[in-house]
Amino acid sequence: MQTTSDEPKGELVIQTIAMPKDTNPNGDIFGGWLMSQMDLGSGILAAKTAKARVVTVAMEGMSFLQPVRVGDTVACYAWVERIGRTSMTIPVEVWVRRFMDGRLVRVTRGVFTYVAIDEAGKPIAVKRQGVATLLSPDIS
Ligand SMILES: CC(C)(COP(=O)(O)OP(=O)(O)OC[C@H]1O[C@@H](n2cnc3c(N)ncnc32)[C@H](O)[C@@H]1OP(=O)(O)O)[C@@H](O)C(=O)NCCC(=O)NCCS
């Protein structure tokens, strides 16, 4: 299958197919649905990293680069860029495999910040031990 020269990096955290119910009035996929996939996927990585409940505290630098079409396979790739005391910074990229011709295209990127919380919703420290291997060696 044909790909761009750029390739996905990081961990595949969620993969699904864009469905007709997720379209906007133009017939392309609604940006809010894509953001929710990114939030779900990076949240999985954040929870795995912190080994705790996490909440999204910020989303920054969202760029919608190309439209997503019904039938495209949508894959979110994420990596842990930074671990603070209680927070984690996780860039996310969405790549699609086009339904029509199989091309691989980067469509969206953004940076999500999560905070590890206890059962009362209060921030707790992220244990750094054992998480080093989750940090992407390929951050550019
Ligand atoms: C996330 C939350 C628990 C943080 O509580 P808080 O009392 O503000 O906690 P703090 O001020 O100690 O900040 C905790 C961490 O978040 C970071 N942080 C807070 N706001 C941030 C922002 N806007 N962007 C990036 N990081 C932020 C802080 O720098 C700190 O990081 P560190 O411990 O690694 O240094 C609280 O704001 C909250 O519950 N927000 C709602 C979350 C939510 O419902 N998300 C889903 C929305 S649909």
The ligand as a Tripos MOL2 file, in Angstrom:
@<TRIPOS>MOLECULE
LIG
   48    50     1     0     0
SMALL
NO_CHARGES

@<TRIPOS>ATOM
      1 C1         -7.1130   18.3210   36.8620 C.3       1 LIG1
      2 C2         -7.4130   18.7950   38.2910 C.3       1 LIG1
      3 C3         -7.6090   17.5800   39.1980 C.3       1 LIG1
      4 C4         -6.1990   19.5690   38.7620 C.3       1 LIG1
      5 O1         -6.4750   20.0530   40.0390 O.3       1 LIG1
      6 P1         -5.6780   21.3390   40.6100 P.3       1 LIG1
      7 O2         -6.0640   21.5270   42.0070 O.co2     1 LIG1
      8 O3         -5.8270   22.4380   39.6360 O.co2     1 LIG1
      9 O4         -4.1940   20.7800   40.5960 O.3       1 LIG1
     10 P2         -2.8140   21.5420   40.4600 P.3       1 LIG1
     11 O5         -2.9450   23.0160   40.3290 O.co2     1 LIG1
     12 O6         -1.9670   20.9780   41.5780 O.co2     1 LIG1
     13 O7         -2.2550   21.0050   39.0420 O.3       1 LIG1
     14 C5         -1.9850   19.6140   38.8930 C.3       1 LIG1
     15 C6         -1.0530   19.4720   37.7040 C.3       1 LIG1
     16 O8         -1.7470   19.8680   36.5300 O.3       1 LIG1
     17 C7         -0.9940   20.8280   35.8220 C.3       1 LIG1
     18 N1         -1.9170   21.7190   35.1600 N.ar      1 LIG1
     19 C8         -2.9610   22.3620   35.7250 C.ar      1 LIG1
     20 N2         -3.6090   23.0850   34.7840 N.ar      1 LIG1
     21 C9         -2.9560   22.8720   33.6200 C.ar      1 LIG1
     22 C10        -3.1460   23.3530   32.2750 C.ar      1 LIG1
     23 N3         -4.1280   24.1700   31.9470 N.pl3     1 LIG1
     24 N4         -2.2740   22.9330   31.3320 N.ar      1 LIG1
     25 C11        -1.2580   22.0910   31.6280 C.ar      1 LIG1
     26 N5         -1.0300   21.6070   32.8940 N.ar      1 LIG1
     27 C12        -1.8830   22.0090   33.8580 C.ar      1 LIG1
     28 C13        -0.1570   21.5220   36.8800 C.3       1 LIG1
     29 O9          0.9870   22.1530   36.3120 O.3       1 LIG1
     30 C14         0.1990   20.3430   37.7720 C.3       1 LIG1
     31 O10         1.2490   19.5920   37.1590 O.3       1 LIG1
     32 P3          2.4860   18.9460   38.0120 P.3       1 LIG1
     33 O11         1.9420   18.3790   39.2870 O.co2     1 LIG1
     34 O12         3.0550   17.8800   37.1260 O.co2     1 LIG1
     35 O13         3.4530   20.0620   38.2470 O.co2     1 LIG1
     36 C15        -8.6850   19.7170   38.3470 C.3       1 LIG1
     37 O14        -8.3840   20.9300   37.6820 O.3       1 LIG1
     38 C16        -9.8650   19.0700   37.6700 C.2       1 LIG1
     39 O15       -10.4920   18.1720   38.2280 O.2       1 LIG1
     40 N6        -10.2000   19.5230   36.4470 N.am      1 LIG1
     41 C17       -11.3120   18.9140   35.6930 C.3       1 LIG1
     42 C18       -10.7920   17.7130   34.8860 C.3       1 LIG1
     43 C19       -11.8730   17.1350   34.0250 C.2       1 LIG1
     44 O16       -13.0120   17.0080   34.4350 O.2       1 LIG1
     45 N7        -11.4920   16.7600   32.7900 N.am      1 LIG1
     46 C20       -12.4120   16.2890   31.8320 C.3       1 LIG1
     47 C21       -12.9950   17.4230   31.1070 C.3       1 LIG1
     48 S1        -14.2220   16.9110   29.9620 S.3       1 LIG1
@<TRIPOS>BOND
     1     1     2 1
     2     2     3 1
     3     2     4 1
     4     2    36 1
     5     4     5 1
     6     5     6 1
     7     6     7 2
     8     6     8 1
     9     6     9 1
    10     9    10 1
    11    10    11 2
    12    10    12 1
    13    10    13 1
    14    13    14 1
    15    14    15 1
    16    15    16 1
    17    15    30 1
    18    16    17 1
    19    17    18 1
    20    17    28 1
    21    18    19 ar
    22    18    27 ar
    23    19    20 ar
    24    20    21 ar
    25    21    22 ar
    26    21    27 ar
    27    22    23 1
    28    22    24 ar
    29    24    25 ar
    30    25    26 ar
    31    26    27 ar
    32    28    29 1
    33    28    30 1
    34    30    31 1
    35    31    32 1
    36    32    33 2
    37    32    34 1
    38    32    35 1
    39    36    37 1
    40    36    38 1
    41    38    39 2
    42    38    40 1
    43    40    41 1
    44    41    42 1
    45    42    43 1
    46    43    44 2
    47    43    45 1
    48    45    46 1
    49    46    47 1
    50    47    48 1
@<TRIPOS>SUBSTRUCTURE
     1 LIG1         1 GROUP 0 **** ****
